[in-house]
Amino acid sequence: MKILSIYPYTHISSSSLMIDGKIVAASCEERFNREKMSTKFPIQSAQWCLKYANITWDDLDVIAIPWNPMININNVSGRWVNEMYWRGQMLSHIPGQLMRAINGPIADSMEIKFNNTRIVYLNHHECHAANAFYLSPFEEADVLTIDGHGESESCFLGFADKNGVSRVHSVEYPHSLGLFYGTFTDFLGFTPDVDEWKVMALYSYATRKNKYDKKIQSLINLNKKGFELDLTYFDYYLFDRRPHFYNKKLLDLIGKPRKRGQSLEKRHYEIAGAMQRTFKKTVDHLLKITKQMSGKDNIVLNGGAAMNCVYNGQIDDNKTYKDSFIGPCPDDSGVGIGACYLANERFSNKKYKNNECKDNYWGPEFSDQEIDLIIKKFKLNKTKPKNLFKDVAELISNGNLVGWFQGRMEFGHRALGNRSILADPRKVRTKDKVNSAVKYRETFRPFAPATLNEFVDDIFDMKNKNRKVRFMERAYHVKKKWRHQLGAVTHIDGTGRVQSVEKEVNPKFHKLITEFYNITQVPVLLNTSFNLNGEPIVMTPEHAIRTFFTCGLDYLVLGNFLISKNK
């Protein structure tokens, strides 16, 4: 069975292709149109997925969309219903108007037939739940999904096993932990739905309780069914009528908001810290409720809130579950992955066989022959070293910044060793060099330590010694004996956003770090995404070359070729 998932007009549009129960291709539209966090219809990424698999639109059995408009059709903004600008728009809205008129029971999914292809609209949070479970190593698990909102719910509490994904309870919108976080992102002068990780980074500067903790905790009432927000402090649910996610009542409670571009003050860090602790308290509460409702030993998490690596690194402190799993793309960039699995579960005759996801290298790749033609086109200074990995490791150990372009592109927001910028992790000033020369981003944001899997337990304080942290999904404390050797990747609070690099998962990246270890006795590289601030991660060799020559990178590796700026 061939299933294509498309998810347009959201925080970041994407496409995913599954063939016979296996994800074979996936990419976000931004990588093709070069518009950061593009919400445009993902036509280029969808066409690439089909081309990669050598199939056409006619070959598809199912097109799965991780949003069911039947659920919230009665809540659609009037501008979409009453303000038609041209006849085609009016005619295309007839299905929506018919759904209003039918006024029957609401189904969890909606199906349309187009030639021989089913077009199925699936429940958003069920797709998040499927993404969480089917990529996990567990045969059965409880499921918790948290985001801004789906069609009508903001949290899904349930379980999954051989029979599929089951909902036990939901937290209904407008009560939303994701938009609670977005409100403070807005308050602190950043962009909601885009910059939440900046606020997460600020938390590390204010890890102790302060005067804002009680005030911010008072905004959330924890109860037997989950939580309720005091909505009188929030305006995020007013949509077109809101200037901000917050209102004057919140300002009366915690003070003036930070204007965009304004210098950060102590109280901004304190507010971010207090908000993160409130977020943690609420998620801990949701975990306990989920456990009471179902009672599995393990938990899988998904939704935009599962991108919170600070909380994810603390989840073991909760002791509610024996183990947990957060996949490579828990936010809306990857909800289409879940839609593929959910559609496969419903329409395929084949029983699902659980296989743990060990990587997210689902994007385009380029052969050395293709790369060589592009290098010749631009008349670049290249070499093809006999020992590429040793030579590059020596360059990095000598303080050089290297763009690293290998194999298939990662899917999701994080570069995991195939579209990466790499640097020496040992000296604090390296962080400033990467920021000033390449990334041009806020200095308070940390960089990730890509670490040989064999050394992860030795370097980081992990309660679960057997856990693989493959996707930079958790932040753990760096053990004191290592902190002086990892100054560029140890955050102000002593943590690092870990990526465990396994030889069998990414042999090239593992070999490079191994060569760096042989030189320095440090089995870690500073890893950040191969892009400039405000741009998507590079996808093609052309993108990598353009970025290389427009920033302070010293060397560029494209496949087996080493490129310098010297003529």
PABA-683780 format. One record per residue (C-alpha): x, y, z; residue in three letters. Coordinates in steps of 0.001 Angstrom, whole numbers, plus 500000, padded with zeros to 6 digits. Layout:
BEGIN
XYZALA ...
//
This chain:
BEGIN
500000500000500000MET 501229503474499027LYS 500242506327501328ILE 501160509986500892LEU 500538512380503751SER 500366516114503104ILE 499880518772505744TYR 499585522336504402PRO 498771525718505914TYR 500160524910509354THR 503237525988511310HIS 505401524187508755ILE 504053522337505712SER 505355518856504965SER 504867515646502969SER 505562512031503910SER 505430508836501859LEU 504859505325503220MET 505093502176501105ILE 504016498847502597ASP 504196500118506161GLY 507608501813505893LYS 508385505539505677ILE 510557505920502565VAL 510599509699502051ALA 509641512856503926ALA 510481516528503755SER 509223519972504701CYS 508269522405501968GLU 510647525055503336GLU 513651523064502131ARG 512433523392498540PHE 511014526924498396ASN 513670528303500835ARG 511075530094502967GLU 511751529418506649LYS 508785527678508327MET 506819527797505068SER 503089527152505413THR 502449526933501663LYS 500892523857500112PHE 503721521279500035PRO 503569520570496314ILE 507348520448495778GLN 508024518167498730SER 505125515890497714ALA 506366515672494127GLN 509870514907495364TRP 508557512068497592CYS 506814510479494598LEU 509854510952492359LYS 512152509389494963TYR 509967506274495067ALA 509532506268491270ASN 505745506418491462ILE 503039508839490295THR 499952510349491862TRP 497880507642490165ASP 499816504942492029ASP 498715506193495451LEU 496186504179497428ASP 495649506833500097VAL 496341510541500561ILE 496188511132504324ALA 495694514572505853ILE 496273514904509629PRO 493332517227510236TRP 489617516449510115ASN 487532519570509252PRO 484299517787510183MET 485196518052513853ILE 485359521829514024ASN 483409522951510977ILE 480897524792513142ASN 483670526844514696ASN 485175528083511459VAL 485820531820511399SER 483137533733509564GLY 485626535165507107ARG 485987531718505547TRP 482237531235505328VAL 480778534566504336ASN 483530536510502578GLU 484092534820499227MET 486334536709496886TYR 485771534804493652TRP 483490532117492269ARG 486050529308492551GLY 486481530031496250GLN 482730529985496724MET 482291526693494901LEU 485202525047496714SER 483526525855500035HIS 480369523877499219ILE 481597520706501017PRO 482112522731504192GLY 478654524271503955GLN 477139520831503389LEU 478846519506506511MET 477213522327508457ARG 473823521501506968ALA 474014517764507644ILE 474401518374511390ASN 474847514687512099GLY 477248512786514355PRO 480873513862513953ILE 483227511173512736ALA 486875510882513722ASP 487787510869510058SER 486370511991506722MET 486937510139503471GLU 486678511239499832ILE 487256509064496785LYS 489284510498493864PHE 489661508043490980ASN 491223505032492722ASN 492744507033495576THR 491176507535498974ARG 491609511042500416ILE 491153510680504146VAL 491092513474506752TYR 492242512108510100LEU 492020513414513641ASN 495039515617514332HIS 495881514362517812HIS 495327510734516835GLU 497966511293514152CYS 500297512742516783HIS 499612509677518928ALA 500356507337516009ALA 503599509201515278ASN 504594508754518917ALA 503806505051519179PHE 504694503567515809TYR 508196505057515842LEU 508821503872519401SER 510481500603520530PRO 507469499647522666PHE 504915496923521938GLU 502458498818524109GLU 502564502203525815ALA 500516505033527223ASP 500287508075524973VAL 500286511776525796LEU 500159514428523094THR 500282518172523798ILE 500238521047521316ASP 498554524390520663GLY 495388522775519437HIS 493975520308516974GLY 490468520486515624GLU 488931520762519086SER 491420519340521592GLU 494829520418522848SER 495842517209524658CYS 495282513521523927PHE 495532511047526806LEU 495357507388525874GLY 497266504215525067PHE 498463502147522121ALA 499080498458521536ASP 498721495795518814LYS 495159496973518242ASN 496208500551517454GLY 495837503911519173VAL 493003504528521653SER 491880507790523227ARG 490829507715526888VAL 490471511439527552HIS 491148514832525995SER 491736518378527183VAL 489576520614525042GLU 490600523867523391TYR 490779526786524291PRO 492469525322527379HIS 495905524754525881SER 499311524183527434LEU 500979524753524070GLY 499364528182523688LEU 500080528943527346PHE 503749528538526384TYR 503120530547523212GLY 501618533364525269THR 504825533803527231PHE 506845533500524035THR 504843536473522780ASP 505141538299526124PHE 508928537950526075LEU 509190539571522658GLY 509506536509520451PHE 507239534960517810THR 504687532376519032PRO 504726528979517271ASP 508279529734516087VAL 510502530874518973ASP 509399528730521899GLU 512864527152522096TRP 514350530595522728LYS 512177530889525830VAL 513202527367526806MET 516856528458526589ALA 516140531443528858LEU 514916529077531575TYR 518464527873532158SER 519405531325533447TYR 516701531206536153ALA 516433527644537441THR 515542528684541018ARG 512067529715542099LYS 511381533429542150ASN 508560535885542773LYS 506863535013539465TYR 506354531310540165ASP 503183531625542267LYS 501747534261539933LYS 502209532161536800ILE 501126528929538498GLN 497890530655539467SER 496973530816535770LEU 496538527021535585ILE 494119524963537671ASN 495140521306537803LEU 492189518924538170ASN 491203515259537835LYS 490669515580534092LYS 493828517548533376GLY 493881521315533691PHE 492031524531532970GLU 493547527910532200LEU 492164531124533630ASP 491230532403530196LEU 490641535943531439THR 494416536488531154TYR 494695535231527554PHE 493604536420524111ASP 495103533692521886TYR 491647532209521178TYR 490258535488519783LEU 492089534920516459PHE 491619537928514141ASP 490635540271516959ARG 493789539799519039ARG 496893541972518882PRO 498716539537521200HIS 498222536177522895PHE 497965538000526251TYR 495872540927527494ASN 496074543762530014LYS 495134541505532923LYS 498334539493532459LEU 500352542709532340LEU 498767543776535633ASP 499900540455537089LEU 503559540263535940ILE 504423543655534458GLY 505207545134531062LYS 506014542835528136PRO 509379542892526411ARG 509347544614523042LYS 510932542775520139ARG 514624543638519941GLY 514713545078523469GLN 517595543971525687SER 516817541088528001LEU 516518541985531683GLU 516761539837534806LYS 512972539718535165ARG 512612538308531644HIS 514806535362532587TYR 512853534944535819GLU 509511534930533996ILE 510810532337531524ALA 512077530197534395GLY 508816530401536325ALA 506801529592533220MET 508948526526532396GLN 508511525220535938ARG 504738525699535626THR 504843523855532310PHE 506751520998533977LYS 504320520814536884LYS 501397520596534467THR 502944517904532241VAL 503920515875535328ASP 500268516082536378HIS 499084514927532948LEU 501473511968533095LEU 499977510845536426LYS 496452511115535045ILE 497395509142531925THR 498960506447534111LYS 495804506212536241GLN 493598505899533160MET 495570503190531380SER 498451501957533478GLY 501117500934530969LYS 504758500774532025ASP 505995503085529256ASN 504905506454527865ILE 505319508024524414VAL 504991511783523987LEU 504192513868520929ASN 502957517259519790GLY 504820520551519737GLY 505282520464523526ALA 507372517296523135ALA 510052519472521502MET 510798520829524988ASN 514154519124525549CYS 514509520698529019VAL 511394518918530254TYR 512184515743528318ASN 515491515459530153GLY 513680515747533491GLN 510896513264532797ILE 512662510423534590ASP 512532512502537788ASP 508760512069537655ASN 509081508288538212LYS 505574507725536865THR 506792505492534037TYR 509681503053533673LYS 510654504430530269ASP 509631507059527733SER 510098507783524035PHE 510104511033522050ILE 510654510651518324GLY 512587512779515836PRO 509706514992514722CYS 506993515224517412PRO 505697518640516293ASP 503496519383513290ASP 506413518867510891SER 506055515154511614GLY 502353514735512286VAL 502019513491508698GLY 504232510538509636ILE 501563509596512149GLY 498861510070509500ALA 500649507537507277CYS 500767504996510104TYR 497149505637511065LEU 495968505247507466ALA 498041502077507098ASN 496483500732510290GLU 492957501358508964ARG 493236500438505289PHE 495990497827505017SER 495340494138505446ASN 498831493623506828LYS 499323493599510561LYS 501629496205511967TYR 505106495053513004LYS 506732497350515532ASN 510189498633514561ASN 512013501295516542GLU 512880504439514581CYS 516646504941514802LYS 517066507811512342ASP 515139510398510346ASN 517263510481507193TYR 514265510566504849TRP 515169513509502604GLY 517077513981499322PRO 520637512736498786GLU 523261513390496126PHE 525942511128494689SER 529615512113494450ASP 529155512302490685GLN 526304514793491040GLU 528261516801493609ILE 531381516867491404ASP 529420518319488488LEU 528105521104490714ILE 531587521834492106ILE 532955522094488560LYS 530079524359487569LYS 531059526849490271PHE 534824526328489658LYS 535525525687493337LEU 538813524786494969ASN 538353521128495945LYS 540319518094497024THR 539343514476497553LYS 541434513457500586PRO 542455509815501043LYS 541546510085504721ASN 538730512625504694LEU 537588511950508246PHE 541018512307509834LYS 541794515456507834ASP 538488517107508749VAL 538849516112512409ALA 542268517815512456GLU 540795520953510884LEU 538089521077513549ILE 540586520439516362SER 542582523436515100ASN 539594525737515540GLY 538100525679512034ASN 534335525746511396LEU 533192523080508934VAL 529998522664506937GLY 529252518924506788TRP 526996517664503965PHE 526428513896503694GLN 523823511354502604GLY 520090511860502944ARG 518812515049504540MET 517255514867507999GLU 513492515311508371PHE 512329517813510980GLY 513923520811512647HIS 517200519313513882ARG 520352518502511931ALA 521732515162513060LEU 525010514839511220GLY 524033514987507547ASN 523334518719507140ARG 525409520072510032SER 527868522794510986ILE 530601521292513165LEU 533112522825515558ALA 535452522037518447ASP 533345521711521640PRO 536195522262524110ARG 536479526039524401LYS 533707528425525451VAL 534762531002522874ARG 533949528543520075THR 530272529153520781LYS 530755532885520265ASP 532737532219517085LYS 529960530080515602VAL 527391532753516465ASN 529393535677515121SER 530689533951511982ALA 527783531761510909VAL 524566531558512917LYS 524059535245513857TYR 521671534226516614ARG 521107535068520269GLU 524077534307522492THR 521935532762525232PHE 520995529782523018ARG 523102526633523439PRO 524668524318520858PHE 524326520546520930ALA 527028517998521833PRO 527005515216519204ALA 528523512378521218THR 529792508898520421LEU 527167506568521827ASN 529837504595523675GLU 530590507644525875PHE 527123509125526485VAL 526639507526529889ASP 530134508550530989ASP 529648512215530037ILE 526002512892530899PHE 524001512303534071ASP 521318509967532761MET 519034508011535073LYS 518161505563532292ASN 521581504198531357LYS 520337502194528360ASN 518438504983526626ARG 519524506141523181LYS 519162509899522709VAL 519347509992518930ARG 517358513126518090PHE 518604515879520428MET 515310515433522197GLU 516585515619525808ARG 518898517895527776ALA 520977516222530494TYR 523490517574532972HIS 527096517250531890VAL 529091515497534605LYS 531511517814536383LYS 534613515938535247LYS 533705516749531632TRP 532432520322531861ARG 535852521980531485HIS 536396519957528298GLN 532984520791526820LEU 532758524531527364GLY 531135525312523986ALA 528288522812524378VAL 527586523044528123THR 524746525464528813HIS 524726527965531673ILE 522835525489533887ASP 525337522697533228GLY 523219520810530703THR 523739519714527123GLY 521156518820524444ARG 522467515341523706VAL 522728513507520410GLN 524031509962520765SER 525767508939517516VAL 525787505213516744GLU 528087503533514226LYS 525283501423512737GLU 522954504457512354VAL 525344507065510895ASN 528728505433510204PRO 530277508523508563LYS 529394510900511378PHE 530500508315513932HIS 533842507896512142LYS 534447511649512061LEU 533813512017515811ILE 535998508967516446THR 538885510601514550GLU 538350513794516588PHE 538480511660519752TYR 541730510055518625ASN 543268513530518330ILE 541767515247521395THR 540499512463523698GLN 537099514230523555VAL 534396512056521886PRO 532150515014521112VAL 531620517589518361LEU 529638520811518516LEU 526733520220516113ASN 524320522841514860THR 522105522972511802SER 523637523926508442PHE 521826527200507839ASN 522057530901508491LEU 519709532586510923ASN 516281532987509340GLY 516935530436506581GLU 515935526769506262PRO 518552524049506632ILE 520392523447503353VAL 519053520651501173MET 521159520623497988THR 524887521065497295PRO 524019524437495733GLU 522378525544498990HIS 525437524421500945ALA 527835526249498606ILE 525825529482498788ARG 525747529339502592THR 529453528503502742PHE 530439531582500750PHE 528070533966502562THR 529265533281506110CYS 532396532628508141GLY 532688528880507615LEU 536289527845506978ASP 535729524591505089TYR 532916522736503374LEU 532616518973502999VAL 530292517772500226LEU 530261513969500186GLY 533900512941499785ASN 535066516378498627PHE 536751519008500799LEU 536292522621499675ILE 538100525717500890SER 537724529394500081LYS 541363529719499027ASN 542034529835495301LYS 
//
